[in-house]
């Protein structure tokens, strides 16, 4: 073929996109979709401030809520001040509702305490960050983590209260609040006010027990095992097994008080030493008197009962009351002033100023007519004392004595002093007795009694010998009489006597009669019916009767 005759190729420009571009375009679309999917399924990024990053690792440490993974730590870095770390974490999708102002974060690690063991699963999986969603409406993305897990998670149903105490109590976070042996709450936080010198405890009462808290509820200490020796005896107090190992608080409404109004918001309550102190706190008004004690006040303590005929009406407010006038104290050194406090509310009077006035008027009237105070022993084991008010038959009091502005209730000697006085009087009377003369007379009487006893002993011996002799003579006479009777009987039946011959004739007659009866006895032996039928007739046998027989 001639190459010069070949036809020329026609070149035509193609309009459109080459099919080869389909591959990168699809790859680009897939990549974009994957980026969009990844971005659309990511949750919010937050920062959390911790004191230390101990146990945490970027890309490994999880964020959990109720043991469900809701995020992961992305980075860990020191903060600008260098006194802590800043943890950046990303949460999962749909967790924005958790990120509010009062949301709490804390590290979960293995922990062993008196209340139990927690966080053991972190020994295998490692530590993790726990999140407790709050209830606020304000969103937030930067948080400061708690040093430890909160005692009460946010949103737990119940009631938050504040307990305050200026006593030497030492509660800590997690200590229980007890009601009739049940743990119904815990101490959440402890705060000491330097200005007031009072310790405040934020506490939480779980539902439904929070309904027990009213305006008349009283709290008191039940830490450990308390043994109290007082005027009323020995008292042992404890809450439950948990409070024997740690401290604890209990509460209730004291006997005789109304229930009060329910508490719906945070309120303040005092912590008392014991139930008695909590119960006494209901009495707001009191009336104070002074009693002078001439005897020892050892065993009389502040808070000791004051009773009127066995009814508790108050307590001892102070012993050895100080005075602003030292000369008076030196002149009255033999009398120790004791301040007592009486509450009108204890005796049914109004717990107000009117009740105080009525009680004072009545007491002053009774003091003039013989009302007196005295110390009594409440417990022989501990020697605890209490004050008793009692009426005595005494002349009317002319003037009312006062001391440091307080009315004085006169006193009488206590029971031990009275016993000592009576014992002294008894000893004096014993000393006045003529003991030497009485002893001499008693000695003479004892000698005479000894001689009399010797004579009685001799008389008794003679009487015994006489009785023995009489018994022996009577026995001998009876034996003699018996032997004589036996001798007479043997003589009557001896050979040749009349009785012997009669006996021989009688035996011979009996022998002959038996000989004659011998044939009859033989016949009865061989033929028993021989006495009824003839002995020569054949034996008859009975036959059955028949109707044809005549």
C-alpha positions in Angstrom: 0.0 0.0 0.0 1.3 3.5 -0.8 1.7 5.5 2.4 1.2 8.8 0.6 -2.3 7.8 -0.3 -3.3 7.4 3.5 -6.2 9.6 4.7 -5.5 12.3 7.3 -6.9 11.9 10.8 -9.7 14.2 11.9 -9.0 15.9 15.3 -12.1 17.0 17.2 -12.2 18.6 20.6 -14.2 16.7 23.3 -16.5 18.8 25.5 -17.2 17.6 29.2 -15.4 15.9 32.1 -13.4 12.8 31.7 -14.6 9.7 33.5 -11.3 9.4 35.3 -12.3 12.3 37.6 -15.1 10.3 39.1 -12.8 8.4 41.4 -11.2 11.4 43.2 -14.6 13.2 43.3 -16.2 10.2 45.0 -13.2 9.9 47.4 -13.5 13.6 48.2 -17.3 13.3 48.9 -16.7 10.2 51.1 -14.0 12.1 53.1 -16.2 15.1 53.5 -19.0 12.9 54.7 -16.7 11.2 57.2 -15.5 14.6 58.5 -19.1 15.8 58.8 -20.2 12.6 60.5 -17.2 12.7 62.9 -17.8 16.4 63.7 -21.6 16.0 64.0 -21.2 13.1 66.5 -18.7 14.8 68.7 -19.7 16.3 72.0 -18.7 19.5 73.7 -15.1 20.2 74.8 -14.7 21.2 78.5 -11.8 22.0 80.9 -11.5 20.7 84.4 -9.2 22.1 87.1 -7.5 19.4 89.3 -4.9 19.8 92.1 -3.0 16.8 90.7 -3.1 14.5 87.6 -2.2 11.4 89.6 -3.5 8.3 87.8 -4.8 10.2 84.7 -3.5 9.7 81.1 -4.5 11.6 78.0 -6.4 9.4 75.5 -7.1 6.7 78.2 -8.8 8.2 81.2 -12.6 8.0 80.8 -15.3 10.3 82.1 -18.3 8.4 83.5 -21.7 9.0 84.9 -23.2 6.1 86.8 -20.5 3.8 85.3 -21.5 4.8 81.7 -18.7 6.3 79.5 -19.7 9.8 78.5 -16.3 11.3 77.5 -12.5 11.0 77.5 -9.5 13.1 78.5 -7.8 14.6 75.5 -4.9 16.5 77.1 -3.4 17.3 80.5 -1.3 20.4 81.2 -0.1 22.5 84.2 -2.1 25.7 84.8 -0.5 29.1 84.5 0.1 29.4 88.3 1.7 26.0 88.5 -0.4 25.0 91.5 -2.7 22.5 89.6 -3.4 20.9 86.3 -5.9 21.7 83.5 -7.6 18.7 82.0 -9.2 19.1 78.6 -11.8 16.5 77.8 -14.4 15.9 75.2 -17.8 14.5 76.0 -20.0 12.4 73.8 -22.9 13.7 71.8 -26.1 14.8 73.6 -24.3 15.5 76.9 -24.8 19.3 76.8 -27.5 19.2 79.4 -25.0 17.9 81.9 -22.8 21.0 81.6 -24.4 23.4 83.9 -23.2 25.7 86.7 -23.5 23.2 89.6 -22.3 20.1 87.8 -19.6 18.3 89.9 -16.5 16.4 88.8 -14.1 14.3 90.9 -11.6 11.5 90.6 -12.7 8.0 91.5 -9.9 5.9 93.2 -9.9 2.9 95.5 -10.9 4.0 99.0 -11.3 2.2 102.3 -13.0 3.9 105.2 -15.2 3.1 108.2 -18.3 3.5 106.1 -17.2 0.9 103.5 -15.0 0.1 100.5 -15.4 1.9 97.2 -13.7 2.2 93.8 -12.3 -1.3 93.7 -13.0 -1.6 89.9 -10.3 1.1 89.3 -7.6 -1.4 90.4 -8.1 -3.0 87.0 -9.4 -0.3 84.6 -7.5 2.6 86.2 -8.9 5.8 87.7 -11.7 7.7 86.0 -13.5 11.0 86.3 -17.0 10.9 87.7 -19.5 13.5 86.6 -22.7 14.4 88.7 -25.0 16.6 86.5 -26.4 19.6 88.3 -29.9 21.1 88.3 -29.0 24.7 87.3 -30.2 26.4 84.1 -26.9 28.2 83.5 -24.6 26.5 81.0 -20.9 26.2 81.7 -17.8 24.6 80.1 -15.1 25.2 82.7 -15.2 23.5 86.1 -13.1 23.0 89.3 -13.1 19.3 90.4 -13.8 18.3 94.0 -11.1 16.9 96.1 -13.2 13.8 96.9 -16.5 12.4 96.0 -19.5 14.4 97.5 -21.3 12.8 100.4 -24.6 13.6 98.7 -24.8 13.8 94.9 -26.6 16.8 93.4 -30.3 16.2 92.9 -30.6 13.6 95.7 -34.1 14.0 97.2 -34.0 15.2 100.9 -33.3 18.2 103.0 -30.1 20.3 103.6 -29.7 21.7 107.1 -26.9 23.4 109.0 -25.9 22.2 112.5 -23.9 24.4 114.8 -22.0 23.7 118.0 -19.7 25.6 120.3 -18.9 22.4 122.3 -15.9 20.1 121.9 -17.5 17.9 119.3 -15.4 16.7 116.4 -17.5 15.6 113.4 -16.1 15.1 109.9 -17.5 14.6 106.4 -19.5 11.4 106.1 -20.3 11.0 109.8 -23.8 9.6 110.2 -27.0 11.3 111.4 -29.1 8.7 113.3 -32.8 8.4 114.0 -33.8 5.6 116.4 -30.8 3.5 115.3 -31.2 4.1 111.5 -28.7 6.1 109.5 -30.9 8.7 107.7 -28.3 11.3 106.8 -24.7 12.4 106.8 -22.4 15.4 107.6 -21.5 16.9 104.2 -19.1 19.7 105.1 -17.4 21.3 108.1 -16.8 25.0 108.5 -15.3 26.8 111.5 -16.2 30.5 112.0 -13.2 32.2 113.5 -15.1 35.3 114.5 -17.9 33.4 116.3 -15.7 30.5 117.4 -18.4 28.2 116.4 -18.2 25.1 114.2 -20.9 24.7 111.5 -21.8 21.4 109.9 -23.7 21.2 106.6 -25.8 18.1 106.8 -28.2 16.3 104.5 -31.3 14.2 105.6 -32.4 11.7 102.9 -36.0 11.4 101.8 -38.4 10.4 103.2 -36.8 10.9 106.6 -36.5 14.7 105.9 -40.2 15.0 106.8 -39.2 14.2 110.4 -37.4 17.6 110.7 -39.7 20.2 112.2 -39.2 23.5 114.1 -39.3 21.6 117.4 -36.7 19.0 116.4 -33.6 18.8 118.7 -30.2 17.3 117.8 -27.7 15.9 120.3 -24.4 14.0 120.2 -24.3 10.2 120.3 -20.6 9.7 119.5 -18.9 6.5 120.7 -20.1 4.9 124.0 -20.8 7.3 126.8 -21.2 6.3 130.4 -22.5 9.0 132.7 -22.5 8.7 136.5 -24.9 11.3 137.9 -27.4 11.9 140.6 -29.9 9.8 138.8 -27.7 6.7 138.5 -25.6 5.2 135.7 -26.6 6.1 132.1 -25.1 4.3 129.1 -25.6 6.0 125.7 -24.8 5.0 122.1 -26.3 5.4 118.7 -25.5 2.3 116.7 -22.5 0.2 115.8 -21.3 2.8 113.3 -21.3 5.6 115.9 -19.4 3.4 118.3 -16.5 3.6 115.8 -17.0 7.2 114.6 -18.9 10.3 115.7 -22.6 10.8 115.1 -25.6 12.9 115.7 -29.2 11.9 116.5 -32.4 13.9 116.6 -36.0 13.7 117.8 -38.8 15.8 119.3 -38.5 15.8 123.1 -41.4 14.3 125.1 -44.2 16.7 125.8 -43.4 19.1 122.9 -45.7 19.4 119.9 -44.6 18.3 116.5 -44.0 21.8 115.2 -44.1 23.0 111.6 -42.2 21.0 108.9 -38.9 22.5 107.7 -38.8 22.9 103.9 -35.6 25.0 103.4 -32.2 25.0 104.9 -32.4 25.9 108.6 -30.1 26.1 111.6 -30.1 23.7 114.6 -27.9 23.4 117.7 -26.2 20.2 118.7 -26.6 19.5 122.5 -24.6 17.3 124.7 -27.3 14.8 125.4 -31.1 14.2 125.3 -31.6 15.9 128.6 -29.9 19.1 127.5 -31.8 19.0 124.3 -35.1 18.6 126.1 -34.3 21.3 128.6 -33.7 23.8 125.8 -37.5 24.1 125.3 -37.7 26.2 128.5 -36.8 29.8 127.6 -37.6 31.5 130.9 -36.2 30.8 134.4 -36.1 32.1 137.9 -32.9 32.1 139.9 -32.4 31.8 143.7 -29.4 31.4 146.0 -29.2 28.7 148.7 -26.4 28.8 151.2 -24.8 25.4 152.0 -23.0 25.0 155.3 -21.8 21.5 154.5 -19.6 20.1 151.8 -20.7 20.6 148.3 -18.5 17.8 146.9 -20.6 15.9 144.4 -22.8 18.8 143.6 -22.2 19.8 139.9 -23.6 22.4 137.5 -26.7 20.9 135.9 -27.6 18.8 139.0 -31.4 18.4 139.4 -33.4 20.7 141.7 -36.5 18.9 142.9 -39.7 19.8 144.8 -41.1 16.7 146.5 -39.5 14.5 143.9 -40.7 16.6 140.9 -37.9 18.1 138.7 -38.4 21.9 138.6 -35.0 23.2 137.7 -31.2 22.7 137.9 -28.1 24.0 139.6 -26.8 27.0 137.6 -23.6 27.6 139.6 -21.7 26.4 142.6 -19.6 28.6 144.8 -21.1 31.7 143.3 -18.6 34.6 143.2 -19.3 37.9 144.8 -18.1 41.4 144.2 -17.6 42.0 147.9 -14.6 39.9 149.2 -15.3 41.0 152.8 -18.7 39.4 152.7 -17.2 36.2 151.4 -14.7 36.1 154.2 -17.3 36.9 156.8 -19.6 34.3 155.4 -16.9 31.7 154.6 -18.8 28.9 156.4 -21.7 29.3 153.9 -21.2 28.5 150.3 -23.6 30.2 147.9 -25.2 27.9 145.3 -27.2 29.4 142.4 -30.2 27.4 141.3 -32.5 28.0 138.3 -36.2 27.1 138.4 -38.3 26.9 135.2 -42.0 27.7 135.5 -42.7 25.7 132.4 -41.8 22.5 134.2 -44.6 22.9 136.7 -47.3 23.8 134.2 -47.0 27.6 134.4 -46.7 29.7 131.2 -43.2 29.8 129.9 -43.1 33.6 129.8 -42.6 36.6 132.1 -46.1 36.1 133.6 -45.2 32.5 134.6 -41.9 33.7 136.2 -43.9 36.3 138.2 -46.4 33.7 139.4 -43.7 31.2 140.4 -41.7 33.9 142.3 -44.8 35.0 144.3 -45.7 31.5 145.2 -42.1 30.6 146.2 -41.7 33.7 148.4 -45.0 32.9 150.1 -43.8 29.3 150.8 -40.4 30.5 152.0 -42.0 32.6 154.7 -44.1 29.6 155.8 -41.3 27.0 155.9 -40.0 26.2 152.5 -36.4 25.1 152.8 -33.6 23.7 150.6 -31.3 20.8 151.4 -28.7 18.7 149.7 -29.7 15.1 149.0 -27.6 12.1 147.8 -28.8 11.0 144.4 -26.3 8.1 143.9 -24.4 6.4 146.7 -21.9 4.9 144.3 -20.8 8.2 142.8 -21.7 10.5 145.7 -23.6 12.8 143.3 -25.8 15.4 145.1 -29.0 17.3 144.1 -31.0 20.1 145.7 -34.4 19.3 147.2 -37.0 21.8 148.2 -39.3 20.7 151.0 -41.7 22.2 153.5 -40.8 22.1 157.2 -42.7 23.1 160.4 -40.8 26.2 161.2 -41.6 29.7 162.6 -42.5 32.3 160.0 -39.6 34.1 158.4 -39.5 37.7 159.4 -37.4 39.2 156.6 -36.4 37.9 153.1 -32.6 37.6 152.7 -31.0 38.5 149.4 -27.5 37.8 148.0 -26.0 39.6 144.9 -29.5 40.6 143.8 -30.9 37.0 144.1 -33.5 36.0 146.7 -32.2 33.5 149.2 -34.0 30.2 150.0 -33.0 29.2 153.6 -31.5 25.7 153.9 -31.4 22.9 156.5 -28.7 20.4 157.0 -28.3 17.6 154.5 -29.2 14.1 155.4 -25.6 13.0 156.2 -25.2 15.9 158.7 -28.5 14.9 160.3 -27.4 11.2 160.5 -24.1 12.4 162.0 -25.9 14.5 164.6 -28.2 11.6 165.5 -25.2 9.3 165.7 -23.4 11.7 168.0 -26.5 12.0 170.3 -26.7 8.2 170.4 -23.0 8.0 171.4 -23.5 10.6 174.1 -26.4 8.6 175.6 -24.3 5.5 175.5 -21.5 7.3 177.3 -23.9 8.3 180.0 -24.9 4.8 180.8 -23.4 3.1 184.0 -21.6 0.5 182.0 -19.4 -0.7 184.9 -22.3 -1.4 187.2 -24.3 -3.1 184.4 -21.2 -5.2 183.5 -20.8 -6.3 187.2 -24.5 -7.2 187.5 -24.3 -9.1 184.2 -21.3 -11.0 185.4 -23.0 -12.0 188.7 -26.1 -13.1 186.7 -24.0 -15.2 184.4 -22.3 -17.0 187.4 -25.7 -17.8 188.9 -27.0 -19.0 185.7 -24.0 -21.3 185.3 -24.6 -22.8 188.7 -28.3 -23.3 187.9 -27.4 -25.1 184.7 -25.0 -27.4 186.5 -27.9 -28.3 189.0 -30.2 -28.9 186.1 -27.7 -31.2 184.5 -27.4 -33.3 187.7 -31.2 -33.5 187.9 -31.4 -34.6 184.3 -28.9 -37.4 184.8 -30.7 -38.7 187.9 -34.0 -38.7 186.0 -32.5 -40.7 183.1 -31.2 -43.3 185.5 -34.6 -43.6 187.2 -36.4 -44.1 183.9 -33.9 -46.7 182.8 -34.4 -48.6 186.1 -38.2 -48.5 185.8 -38.1 -49.8 182.3 -35.8 -52.7 183.2 -38.1 -53.8 186.2 -41.2 -53.8 184.0 -39.6 -55.9 181.3 -38.4 -58.5 183.9 -42.0 -58.9 185.3 -43.5 -59.4 181.9 -40.9 -62.1 181.1 -41.6 -63.9 184.4 -45.4 -63.9 183.7 -44.9 -65.4 180.2 -42.6 -68.2 181.4 -45.2 -69.1 184.2 -48.0 -69.4 181.5 -45.8 -71.7 179.3 -45.0 -73.9 182.3 -48.6 -74.3 183.2 -49.5 -75.3 179.7 -46.8 -77.9 179.5 -48.0 -79.4 182.8 -51.6 -79.7 181.6 -50.5 -81.9 178.6 -47.9 -84.0 180.3 -48.1 -87.9 180.5 -50.6 -89.1 183.1 -52.5 -85.8 183.4 -56.2 -85.4 182.9 -55.8 -83.3 179.8 -53.4 -85.8 178.3 -56.0 -88.7 178.7 -58.8 -86.6 177.2 -56.7 -85.8 174.3 -55.8 -89.4 173.7 -59.5 -90.5 173.8 -60.5 -87.8 171.3 -57.8 -88.9 168.8 -58.9 -92.6 169.1 -62.6 -91.7 168.4 -61.5 -89.8 165.3 -59.4 -92.8 164.1 -62.4 -95.2 164.4 -64.7 -92.8 162.5 -62.3 -92.6 159.7 -62.0 -96.4 159.5 -65.8 -96.7 159.1 -65.9 -94.0 156.3 -63.2 -95.7 154.3 -65.6 -98.0 152.1 -67.8 -95.0 151.4 -64.8 -93.0 150.3 -63.6 -95.8 148.0 -67.1 -96.1 146.3 -67.2 -92.3 145.7 -63.7 -92.5 144.2 -64.7 -95.2 141.6 -68.4 -94.5 141.1 -69.3 -90.9 142.0 -73.1 -91.3 141.2 -73.4 -94.4 143.4 -75.1 -92.3 146.1 -77.9 -91.4 143.7 -78.4 -94.5 141.5 -78.4 -98.1 142.4 -75.0 -99.6 142.1 -76.3 -102.7 140.4 -78.3 -100.9 137.6 -76.7 -100.2 134.3 -75.6 -96.7 133.6 -78.3 -94.6 131.9 -77.4 -92.3 129.0 -79.7 -89.5 127.9 -81.1 -89.7 124.4 -82.6 -87.2 122.0 -86.4 -86.8 122.1 -88.4 -87.7 118.9 -92.0 -86.8 118.1 -93.0 -90.4 117.4 -91.9 -91.7 120.7 -94.6 -92.1 123.4 
